[in-house]
Amino acid sequence: MRTTLSVIKADIGSIGGHIKPSHQLLEKTREFVIESIYSRENGEIAASVSTTRLHNIAGKYTGKDDPVSLVRVQGNFPATGEVLSPYSIGHYVAGFMRGSHIGPLMPVKINSPVSYFDGPPLVACHAFCVHNCKFTEPADVFDHPFWDYVREKVSRKALELREQGFSGAAMLPYSELEYGGIVERLERLDNLFKVRQ
């Protein structure tokens, strides 16, 4: 499989809105990745992401695509709450069980281990202030009673999706499978089937 990765500079603020991206943008999440976001007001970098779709670039499973992101808040940038609010949804993302399944993204406290079905897909967040050009001590933004409710909701979503088994909405499409073992097994099975003429 060969995948071409495109980086596009786009002014989407008026399309997506501040905290709720448009459905047109969300439909394209498998086609593009975000490398960085700049302020329209002053051109300063607002966010930067450390990784892209590594498994697609290599053409086979080479390790996790666990990104790290730096996001600036306040001033000319969104408020902290605006940046965090989308994580209350538990969006369905790739990354459940060896990157071959879809699951809801769960905001967790720092150093939370994976659990059920090698997941669910997790996101953790340290927040820092900059004081006299130095970072302050970190704050764990998902270590708050509000996020306990969100984690309970995401847990229910994960269980309901896993009840679908190894088919349909619970699985990534063949082109997105990260774990090579599944792809190799499916390729071996291909030889056992014949298409009738």
MARSE-941648 format. One record per residue: residue number from 1; residue in one letter; chain; x, y, z of N, C-alpha, C in turn. Coordinates in nm, 4 decimals. Atoms other than C-alpha are relative to their C-alpha. Layout:
BEGIN
R:i:aa:ch:n.px:n.py:n.pz:ca.px:ca.py:ca.pz:c.px:c.py:c.pz
R:NUM:a:A:X:Y:Z:X:Y:Z:X:Y:Z
...
! end
This chain:
BEGIN
R:i:aa:ch:n.px:n.py:n.pz:ca.px:ca.py:ca.pz:c.px:c.py:c.pz
R:1:m:A:0.0846:-0.1173:0.0000:0.0000:0.0000:0.0000:0.0890:0.1234:0.0000
R:2:r:A:-0.0751:-0.1243:0.0054:0.1283:0.3461:-0.0843:-0.0954:0.1141:0.0303
R:3:t:A:0.0848:-0.1115:-0.0378:-0.0150:0.6557:0.0783:0.0764:0.1296:-0.0187
R:4:t:A:-0.0588:-0.1323:0.0127:0.0569:1.0131:-0.0129:-0.0614:0.0869:0.1081
R:5:l:A:0.0461:-0.0839:-0.1084:0.0334:1.2493:0.2798:0.0104:0.1448:-0.0437
R:6:s:A:0.0009:-0.1395:0.0414:-0.0638:1.6080:0.2105:-0.0080:0.0907:0.1212
R:7:v:A:0.0106:-0.1038:-0.1009:-0.0073:1.9099:0.4280:-0.0574:0.1208:-0.0714
R:8:i:A:0.0708:-0.1090:0.0647:-0.2465:2.1867:0.3424:-0.0093:0.1169:0.0959
R:9:k:A:0.0193:-0.1203:-0.0801:-0.2465:2.5424:0.4711:-0.1385:0.0512:-0.0350
R:10:a:A:0.1378:-0.0404:0.0259:-0.6083:2.6419:0.5109:-0.0468:0.0974:0.1070
R:11:d:A:0.0614:-0.0940:-0.0923:-0.7917:2.9315:0.6685:-0.1411:-0.0517:0.0266
R:12:i:A:0.1288:0.0658:-0.0242:-1.0771:2.7359:0.8244:-0.0751:0.0570:0.1186
R:13:g:A:0.0655:-0.0550:-0.1184:-1.1666:2.9525:1.1235:-0.1444:0.0362:-0.0236
R:14:s:A:0.1371:-0.0398:0.0272:-1.4769:3.0895:0.9596:-0.0862:-0.1187:-0.0412
R:15:i:A:0.0749:0.1201:0.0369:-1.5752:2.7411:0.8391:-0.0312:-0.0831:0.1237
R:16:g:A:0.0145:0.0930:-0.1110:-1.5185:2.5422:1.1547:-0.0561:0.0607:0.1254
R:17:g:A:0.0396:-0.0588:-0.1264:-1.5947:2.7878:1.4311:0.1095:-0.0222:0.1025
R:18:h:A:-0.1055:0.0080:-0.1005:-1.3978:2.8121:1.7499:0.0045:-0.1347:0.0702
R:19:i:A:-0.0055:0.1238:-0.0773:-1.5023:2.5028:1.9452:-0.0795:-0.1128:-0.0623
R:20:k:A:0.0761:0.1059:0.0646:-1.7284:2.3100:1.7096:0.0325:-0.0009:-0.1489
R:21:p:A:-0.0333:0.0058:0.1425:-1.5720:2.2140:1.3765:-0.1208:-0.0405:-0.0831
R:22:s:A:0.1107:0.0328:0.0898:-1.8044:2.1834:1.0801:0.0028:-0.1481:-0.0355
R:23:h:A:0.0050:0.1411:0.0393:-1.9220:1.8420:0.9651:0.0833:-0.0241:-0.1254
R:24:q:A:-0.0825:0.0166:0.1193:-1.7428:1.9024:0.6337:0.1457:-0.0254:0.0385
R:25:l:A:-0.1374:0.0174:-0.0449:-1.4124:1.9284:0.8192:0.0171:-0.1356:0.0691
R:26:l:A:-0.0098:0.1265:-0.0727:-1.4808:1.6289:1.0454:-0.0077:-0.1214:-0.0920
R:27:e:A:0.0096:0.1106:0.0948:-1.5646:1.4100:0.7442:0.1353:-0.0348:-0.0610
R:28:k:A:-0.1282:0.0181:0.0669:-1.2067:1.4462:0.6230:0.1112:-0.0456:0.0934
R:29:t:A:-0.1048:0.0317:-0.0983:-1.0228:1.3237:0.9342:0.0896:-0.1143:-0.0429
R:30:r:A:-0.0866:0.1086:0.0459:-0.8897:1.0139:0.7560:0.0896:0.0427:-0.1148
R:31:e:A:-0.0752:-0.0435:0.1170:-0.7567:1.2131:0.4624:0.1150:0.0936:0.0340
R:32:f:A:-0.0992:-0.1005:-0.0316:-0.5546:1.4833:0.6358:0.0348:-0.0036:0.1476
R:33:v:A:-0.0412:-0.0149:-0.1395:-0.3643:1.5504:0.9554:0.0320:0.1458:0.0252
R:34:i:A:-0.0350:-0.1370:-0.0374:-0.3054:1.8728:1.1423:0.1423:-0.0012:0.0522
R:35:e:A:-0.1391:-0.0130:-0.0420:0.0588:1.9666:1.1766:0.0155:0.1178:0.0952
R:36:s:A:-0.0055:-0.1178:-0.0856:0.0133:2.3126:1.3251:-0.1149:0.0937:-0.0343
R:37:i:A:0.1068:-0.0999:0.0161:-0.2355:2.5950:1.3677:0.0597:0.1355:0.0355
R:38:y:A:-0.0528:-0.1347:-0.0218:-0.1533:2.9655:1.3428:-0.1137:0.0980:0.0256
R:39:s:A:0.0958:-0.1061:-0.0267:-0.3343:3.2715:1.4722:-0.0176:0.0844:-0.1251
R:40:r:A:0.0288:-0.0862:0.1137:-0.5046:3.4654:1.1963:0.0330:0.1453:0.0341
R:41:e:A:-0.0196:-0.1378:-0.0440:-0.4630:3.7791:1.4030:0.1453:0.0462:-0.0068
R:42:n:A:-0.1390:-0.0453:-0.0059:-0.0861:3.7846:1.4477:0.0996:-0.0988:-0.0625
R:43:g:A:-0.0879:0.0961:0.0647:0.0535:3.4793:1.2647:0.0782:-0.0895:0.0946
R:44:e:A:-0.0724:0.0835:-0.0967:0.1852:3.3240:1.5865:-0.0556:-0.1414:0.0001
R:45:i:A:0.0432:0.1393:-0.0055:0.1737:2.9492:1.6232:-0.0907:-0.0193:0.1225
R:46:a:A:0.0959:0.0247:-0.1069:-0.1277:2.8430:1.8303:0.0060:-0.1440:0.0478
R:47:a:A:-0.0073:0.1415:-0.0364:-0.0829:2.4645:1.8238:0.0967:-0.0704:-0.0940
R:48:s:A:-0.0917:0.0814:0.0791:0.1704:2.2105:1.7039:-0.0158:-0.1452:0.0434
R:49:v:A:0.0191:0.1427:-0.0281:0.1335:1.8318:1.6775:0.1263:-0.0745:-0.0418
R:50:s:A:-0.1292:0.0659:0.0186:0.4301:1.5942:1.6992:0.0041:-0.1088:-0.1049
R:51:t:A:-0.0046:0.1147:0.0892:0.3283:1.3095:1.4712:-0.1105:0.0054:-0.1030
R:52:t:A:0.1014:0.0136:0.1026:0.1400:1.2309:1.1559:-0.0379:-0.1470:-0.0064
R:53:r:A:0.0453:0.1375:0.0137:0.0060:0.9011:1.0253:0.1188:-0.0895:-0.0327
R:54:l:A:-0.1242:0.0739:0.0225:0.3308:0.7076:1.0702:-0.0221:-0.1352:-0.0659
R:55:h:A:0.0204:0.1328:0.0586:0.1816:0.3696:0.9859:-0.0308:0.0097:-0.1485
R:56:n:A:0.0275:-0.0159:0.1423:0.0637:0.5040:0.6510:0.1256:0.0341:-0.0778
R:57:i:A:-0.1228:-0.0385:0.0687:0.3983:0.6554:0.5629:0.0888:-0.1219:-0.0210
R:58:a:A:-0.0866:0.1173:0.0087:0.5860:0.3318:0.6363:-0.0629:-0.1117:-0.0824
R:59:g:A:0.0684:0.1043:0.0753:0.3210:0.1167:0.4662:-0.0288:-0.1245:0.0809
R:60:k:A:0.0287:0.1121:-0.0885:0.3114:-0.1248:0.7590:0.0096:0.0488:0.1439
R:61:y:A:-0.0011:-0.0357:-0.1416:0.2770:-0.1228:1.1356:0.1438:0.0118:0.0496
R:62:t:A:-0.1370:-0.0219:-0.0473:0.5959:0.0299:1.2760:0.0024:0.0501:0.1434
R:63:g:A:0.0058:-0.0514:-0.1363:0.4795:0.1433:1.6180:-0.1185:0.0925:0.0142
R:64:k:A:0.1159:-0.0831:-0.0299:0.2263:0.3654:1.7797:0.0122:0.1389:-0.0612
R:65:d:A:0.0090:-0.1381:0.0456:0.1156:0.6977:1.6391:-0.0494:0.0853:0.1167
R:66:d:A:0.0444:-0.0719:-0.1192:0.0920:0.8522:1.9858:0.0492:0.1435:-0.0054
R:67:p:A:-0.0444:-0.1375:0.0168:0.0992:1.2242:1.9217:0.0076:0.0771:0.1318
R:68:v:A:-0.0069:-0.0982:-0.1068:0.1962:1.5011:2.1593:-0.0334:0.1326:-0.0651
R:69:s:A:0.0388:-0.1278:0.0563:0.0445:1.8408:2.1042:0.0258:0.1109:0.1006
R:70:l:A:-0.0145:-0.1200:-0.0813:0.1334:2.1838:2.2376:-0.1028:0.1006:-0.0503
R:71:v:A:0.1061:-0.0931:0.0356:-0.1573:2.4288:2.2430:0.0107:0.1229:0.0886
R:72:r:A:-0.0046:-0.1247:-0.0757:-0.1412:2.7923:2.3467:-0.1426:0.0481:0.0259
R:73:v:A:0.1322:-0.0508:-0.0358:-0.4383:2.9442:2.5275:0.0116:0.1407:0.0581
R:74:q:A:0.0154:-0.1341:-0.0550:-0.5570:3.2856:2.6453:0.0547:0.1050:-0.0956
R:75:g:A:-0.0447:-0.1089:0.0857:-0.4841:3.6246:2.4928:-0.0630:-0.0085:-0.1376
R:76:n:A:0.0491:0.0114:0.1381:-0.5148:3.5953:2.1129:-0.0454:-0.1411:-0.0354
R:77:f:A:0.0316:0.1401:0.0246:-0.5824:3.2232:2.1464:-0.1273:-0.0388:0.0764
R:78:p:A:0.1209:0.0414:-0.0720:-0.8868:3.0273:2.2681:0.0252:-0.0114:0.1503
R:79:a:A:-0.0083:0.0196:-0.1443:-0.9605:3.0052:2.6392:0.0263:-0.1476:0.0283
R:80:t:A:-0.0292:0.1391:-0.0384:-0.8513:2.6894:2.8224:-0.1251:-0.0866:-0.0124
R:81:g:A:0.1247:0.0763:0.0074:-1.2130:2.5756:2.8505:-0.0447:-0.0287:-0.1413
R:82:e:A:0.0350:0.0233:0.1404:-1.2657:2.6165:2.4757:0.0836:-0.1129:-0.0589
R:83:v:A:-0.0877:0.1059:0.0495:-0.9685:2.3910:2.4051:-0.0409:-0.1349:0.0586
R:84:l:A:0.0339:0.1259:-0.0662:-1.0847:2.1281:2.6560:-0.1404:-0.0510:-0.0328
R:85:s:A:0.1407:0.0410:0.0132:-1.4589:2.1256:2.5788:-0.0250:-0.1113:-0.1018
R:86:p:A:0.0277:0.1112:0.0923:-1.4440:1.8965:2.2702:0.0286:-0.1380:0.0601
R:87:y:A:-0.0324:0.1296:-0.0606:-1.2975:1.6213:2.4921:-0.1132:-0.0540:0.0869
R:88:s:A:0.1145:0.0489:-0.0767:-1.6279:1.5977:2.6781:-0.0904:-0.0894:-0.0836
R:89:i:A:0.0872:0.0755:0.0905:-1.7853:1.4306:2.3728:0.0347:-0.1485:-0.0028
R:90:g:A:-0.0398:0.1392:0.0173:-1.5832:1.1096:2.3608:-0.0107:-0.0401:-0.1463
R:91:h:A:0.0028:0.0286:0.1441:-1.5401:1.1232:1.9808:0.0510:-0.1405:-0.0273
R:92:y:A:-0.0503:0.1305:0.0423:-1.4973:0.7876:1.8135:0.1243:0.0218:-0.0854
R:93:v:A:-0.1278:-0.0161:0.0683:-1.1362:0.7605:1.6993:0.0646:-0.1370:-0.0214
R:94:a:A:-0.0806:0.1200:0.0172:-0.8936:0.4987:1.5719:0.0935:-0.0123:0.1196
R:95:g:A:-0.0980:0.0170:-0.1063:-0.6657:0.3482:1.8337:-0.0368:-0.1009:0.1059
R:96:f:A:0.0406:0.1028:-0.0955:-0.8610:0.0879:2.0280:0.0680:-0.1311:-0.0402
R:97:m:A:-0.0594:0.1320:0.0179:-0.6832:-0.2504:2.0602:0.0892:-0.0093:-0.1237
R:98:r:A:-0.1033:0.0103:0.1036:-0.3649:-0.2389:1.8538:-0.0269:0.0883:-0.1215
R:99:g:A:0.0239:-0.0922:0.1097:-0.4914:0.0464:1.6427:-0.0847:-0.0554:-0.1118
R:100:s:A:0.0813:0.0607:0.1041:-0.7296:-0.1782:1.4515:-0.1493:0.0185:0.0228
R:101:h:A:0.1397:-0.0179:-0.0357:-1.0529:-0.0800:1.6213:-0.0284:0.1472:0.0269
R:102:i:A:0.0445:-0.1352:-0.0287:-1.2518:0.2349:1.6777:-0.0546:0.0017:0.1421
R:103:g:A:0.0514:-0.0136:-0.1352:-1.3319:0.3587:2.0257:-0.0126:0.1460:0.0376
R:104:p:A:0.0172:-0.1391:-0.0427:-1.4366:0.6718:2.2116:0.1247:0.0497:0.0731
R:105:l:A:-0.1178:-0.0612:-0.0606:-1.1552:0.9053:2.3174:-0.0324:0.0425:0.1434
R:106:m:A:0.0267:-0.0253:-0.1412:-1.1391:0.9182:2.6976:0.1047:0.0945:0.0595
R:107:p:A:-0.0928:-0.0893:-0.0693:-0.9851:1.2180:2.8795:0.0309:-0.0576:0.1387
R:108:v:A:-0.0382:0.0655:-0.1258:-0.7873:1.0738:3.1719:0.1008:0.0845:0.0778
R:109:k:A:-0.1016:-0.0618:-0.0840:-0.5704:1.1854:3.4603:0.1379:-0.0437:-0.0497
R:110:i:A:-0.1367:0.0318:0.0386:-0.1962:1.1915:3.3977:0.0408:-0.1347:0.0605
R:111:n:A:-0.0506:0.1324:-0.0386:-0.0331:0.8442:3.4204:-0.1094:-0.1048:0.0187
R:112:s:A:0.1046:0.1030:-0.0040:-0.3626:0.6553:3.3819:0.0391:-0.1128:-0.0952
R:113:p:A:-0.0359:0.1117:0.0887:-0.2979:0.3067:3.2430:-0.1139:-0.0347:-0.0958
R:114:v:A:0.1050:0.0535:0.0866:-0.4826:0.1475:2.9538:-0.0680:-0.1127:0.0758
R:115:s:A:0.0740:0.1022:-0.0730:-0.7436:-0.1027:3.0592:-0.0799:-0.0855:-0.0973
R:116:y:A:0.0923:0.0816:0.0766:-1.0454:-0.2490:2.8814:0.0358:-0.0032:-0.1477
R:117:f:A:-0.0275:0.0218:0.1419:-0.9654:-0.3931:2.5366:0.1190:0.0843:-0.0449
R:118:d:A:-0.1221:-0.0761:0.0264:-0.6232:-0.2271:2.5526:-0.0305:0.1472:-0.0264
R:119:g:A:0.0401:-0.1388:0.0193:-0.7863:0.1115:2.5802:-0.0896:0.0436:0.1133
R:120:p:A:0.0316:-0.0597:0.1286:-1.0090:0.2910:2.5376:0.1087:0.0988:-0.0417
R:121:p:A:-0.0984:-0.1014:0.0380:-0.8110:0.5462:2.3365:-0.0005:0.1123:0.1036
R:122:l:A:-0.0117:-0.0953:-0.1106:-0.6813:0.7930:2.5951:0.0620:0.1315:-0.0441
R:123:v:A:-0.0656:-0.1296:0.0157:-0.5915:1.1609:2.6051:0.0203:0.0554:0.1410
R:124:a:A:-0.0329:-0.0622:-0.1283:-0.4168:1.3263:2.9007:0.0564:0.1385:-0.0293
R:125:c:A:-0.0432:-0.1371:0.0262:-0.3193:1.6895:2.9440:0.0629:0.0649:0.1223
R:126:h:A:-0.0662:-0.0871:-0.0972:-0.0680:1.8872:3.1455:-0.0181:0.1432:-0.0484
R:127:a:A:0.0087:-0.1422:0.0342:-0.1318:2.2625:3.1521:0.1068:0.0748:0.0780
R:128:f:A:-0.1055:-0.0807:-0.0608:0.1453:2.5103:3.2231:-0.0305:0.1474:-0.0215
R:129:c:A:-0.0048:-0.1446:0.0225:0.1650:2.8841:3.2706:0.1453:0.0340:-0.0290
R:130:v:A:-0.1357:-0.0489:0.0227:0.4662:3.0753:3.1496:0.0165:0.1243:0.0862
R:131:h:A:-0.0260:-0.1120:-0.0907:0.6068:3.3064:3.4156:0.1485:0.0329:-0.0053
R:132:n:A:-0.1397:-0.0409:0.0168:0.9280:3.5031:3.3595:0.0742:-0.0941:-0.0950
R:133:c:A:-0.0576:0.0856:0.1051:0.9950:3.2914:3.0471:0.0270:-0.1434:0.0449
R:134:k:A:-0.0159:0.1375:-0.0480:0.9745:2.9658:3.2474:-0.1373:-0.0615:0.0235
R:135:f:A:0.1243:0.0715:-0.0294:0.7053:2.7000:3.2770:-0.0200:-0.0114:0.1499
R:136:t:A:0.0347:0.0256:-0.1390:0.5258:2.6774:3.6092:-0.0154:-0.1505:0.0194
R:137:e:A:0.0314:0.1408:-0.0247:0.4464:2.3438:3.7738:-0.1243:-0.0375:-0.0810
R:138:p:A:0.1155:0.0378:0.0833:0.1978:2.1457:3.5602:-0.1268:-0.0202:0.0821
R:139:a:A:0.1314:0.0319:-0.0559:-0.1725:2.1186:3.6320:-0.0597:-0.1101:-0.0861
R:140:d:A:0.0656:0.1105:0.0708:-0.3572:1.7987:3.5386:-0.1442:0.0426:-0.0260
R:141:v:A:0.1306:-0.0607:0.0264:-0.6613:1.9488:3.3649:-0.1162:-0.0994:-0.0002
R:142:f:A:0.1081:0.0989:-0.0032:-0.8575:1.6226:3.3479:-0.0167:-0.0634:0.1381
R:143:d:A:0.0140:0.0459:-0.1381:-0.8134:1.5599:3.7228:-0.0949:0.0949:0.0727
R:144:h:A:0.1047:-0.0874:-0.0529:-1.1408:1.7309:3.8098:-0.1294:-0.0820:0.0037
R:145:p:A:0.1239:0.0797:-0.0096:-1.4810:1.5912:3.9215:-0.0853:0.0015:-0.1270
R:146:f:A:0.0777:-0.0050:0.1244:-1.6434:1.7059:3.5963:0.0393:-0.1124:-0.0940
R:147:w:A:-0.0489:0.0993:0.0946:-1.4256:1.4688:3.3955:-0.0306:-0.1425:0.0442
R:148:d:A:0.0432:0.1328:-0.0454:-1.5302:1.1725:3.6138:-0.1297:-0.0388:-0.0703
R:149:y:A:0.1256:0.0251:0.0705:-1.8780:1.2043:3.4617:0.0268:-0.0328:-0.1468
R:150:v:A:-0.0339:0.0229:0.1407:-1.7285:1.2247:3.1116:0.0606:-0.1392:-0.0171
R:151:r:A:-0.0617:0.1333:0.0097:-1.5159:0.9140:3.1757:-0.1051:-0.1111:0.0128
R:152:e:A:0.1072:0.0991:-0.0131:-1.8277:0.7250:3.2861:-0.0791:-0.0102:-0.1303
R:153:k:A:0.0721:-0.0022:0.1277:-2.0086:0.8311:2.9687:0.0821:-0.0693:-0.1097
R:154:v:A:-0.0870:0.0601:0.1009:-1.7106:0.7313:2.7517:0.0114:-0.1508:0.0223
R:155:s:A:-0.0044:0.1442:-0.0300:-1.6906:0.3937:2.9292:-0.1229:-0.0702:-0.0553
R:156:r:A:0.1232:0.0596:0.0540:-2.0538:0.3249:2.8373:0.0072:-0.0088:-0.1527
R:157:k:A:-0.0111:0.0002:0.1461:-1.9874:0.4234:2.4763:0.0954:-0.1107:-0.0462
R:158:a:A:-0.0978:0.1035:0.0372:-1.6842:0.1905:2.4654:-0.0626:-0.1387:0.0108
R:159:l:A:0.0636:0.1307:-0.0174:-1.8809:-0.1057:2.6008:-0.1045:-0.0262:-0.1078
R:160:e:A:0.1032:0.0181:0.1026:-2.1690:-0.0487:2.3614:0.0616:-0.0267:-0.1371
R:161:l:A:-0.0638:0.0223:0.1293:-1.9368:-0.0277:2.0623:0.0656:-0.1374:-0.0061
R:162:r:A:-0.0668:0.1309:-0.0013:-1.7402:-0.3386:2.1631:-0.1009:-0.1141:-0.0100
R:163:e:A:0.1031:0.1031:0.0148:-2.0680:-0.5331:2.1786:-0.0277:-0.0314:-0.1465
R:164:q:A:0.0171:0.0251:0.1426:-2.0688:-0.5022:1.7973:0.0911:-0.1118:-0.0489
R:165:g:A:-0.0935:0.1040:0.0400:-1.7836:-0.7517:1.7893:0.1052:0.0525:-0.0950
R:166:f:A:-0.1100:-0.0337:0.0896:-1.5132:-0.7561:1.5261:-0.0510:0.0295:-0.1406
R:167:s:A:0.0537:-0.0341:0.1318:-1.7171:-0.6068:1.2439:-0.0652:0.1365:0.0055
R:168:g:A:0.0764:-0.1232:0.0108:-1.8908:-0.2988:1.1214:0.0692:0.1209:0.0596
R:169:a:A:-0.0478:-0.1290:-0.0526:-1.8497:0.0305:1.3032:0.1125:-0.0145:0.1016
R:170:a:A:-0.1026:0.0195:-0.1026:-1.6195:-0.1189:1.5675:0.1404:-0.0142:-0.0587
R:171:m:A:-0.1303:0.0249:0.0626:-1.3387:-0.1885:1.3179:0.0378:0.1150:-0.0940
R:172:l:A:-0.0489:-0.0951:0.0989:-1.1220:0.0436:1.1143:-0.0136:-0.0615:-0.1383
R:173:p:A:-0.0006:0.0551:0.1359:-1.1481:0.0098:0.7375:0.1359:-0.0637:-0.0290
R:174:y:A:-0.1217:0.0744:0.0335:-0.8884:-0.2198:0.5829:0.1184:0.0925:-0.0262
R:175:s:A:-0.1081:-0.0926:0.0364:-0.6858:0.0752:0.4512:0.0602:0.0714:0.1205
R:176:e:A:-0.0465:-0.0712:-0.1190:-0.6480:0.2152:0.8040:0.0593:-0.0917:0.1066
R:177:l:A:-0.0474:0.0921:-0.1031:-0.5478:-0.0986:0.9937:0.1472:0.0241:0.0302
R:178:e:A:-0.1377:-0.0274:-0.0402:-0.2316:-0.0328:1.1931:0.0773:-0.1273:0.0322
R:179:y:A:-0.0686:0.1190:-0.0487:-0.1513:-0.3753:1.3323:0.0200:-0.0982:-0.1141
R:180:g:A:-0.0319:0.0841:0.1137:0.0247:-0.5802:1.0674:-0.0504:-0.1414:0.0101
R:181:g:A:0.0455:0.1370:-0.0159:-0.0848:-0.9134:1.2127:-0.1366:-0.0227:-0.0607
R:182:i:A:0.1349:0.0142:0.0553:-0.4454:-0.8567:1.1128:0.0065:0.0086:-0.1522
R:183:v:A:-0.0116:-0.0168:0.1451:-0.3529:-0.7363:0.7642:0.0586:-0.1264:-0.0619
R:184:e:A:-0.0627:0.1211:0.0543:-0.1255:-1.0388:0.7073:-0.0961:-0.1179:0.0036
R:185:r:A:0.0985:0.1087:-0.0084:-0.3966:-1.2787:0.8270:-0.1057:0.0132:-0.1082
R:186:l:A:0.1015:-0.0225:0.1027:-0.6528:-1.1208:0.5962:0.0551:-0.0299:-0.1392
R:187:e:A:-0.0607:0.0286:0.1300:-0.4114:-1.1454:0.3031:0.0131:-0.1506:-0.0221
R:188:r:A:-0.0071:0.1462:0.0133:-0.3584:-1.5178:0.3733:-0.1382:-0.0579:-0.0285
R:189:l:A:0.1359:0.0480:0.0243:-0.7359:-1.5666:0.3832:-0.0457:0.0278:-0.1427
R:190:d:A:0.0373:-0.0336:0.1377:-0.7711:-1.3974:0.0449:0.0261:-0.1153:-0.0952
R:191:n:A:-0.0359:0.1112:0.0879:-0.6016:-1.6964:-0.1169:-0.0950:-0.1184:0.0127
R:192:l:A:0.0918:0.1111:-0.0226:-0.8656:-1.9320:0.0258:-0.1368:0.0213:-0.0657
R:193:f:A:0.1292:-0.0322:0.0604:-1.1552:-1.7583:-0.1486:0.0160:0.0200:-0.1499
R:194:k:A:0.0003:-0.0180:0.1440:-1.2423:-1.7591:-0.5138:-0.1259:0.0774:-0.0387
R:195:v:A:0.1128:-0.0779:0.0507:-1.4644:-1.5124:-0.6982:-0.0584:-0.0749:-0.1196
R:196:r:A:0.0659:0.0690:0.1118:-1.7194:-1.6820:-0.9267:-0.0088:0.0912:-0.1202
R:197:q:A:0.0096:-0.0756:0.1262:-1.7200:-1.5757:-1.2897:-0.1434:0.0017:-0.0465
! end
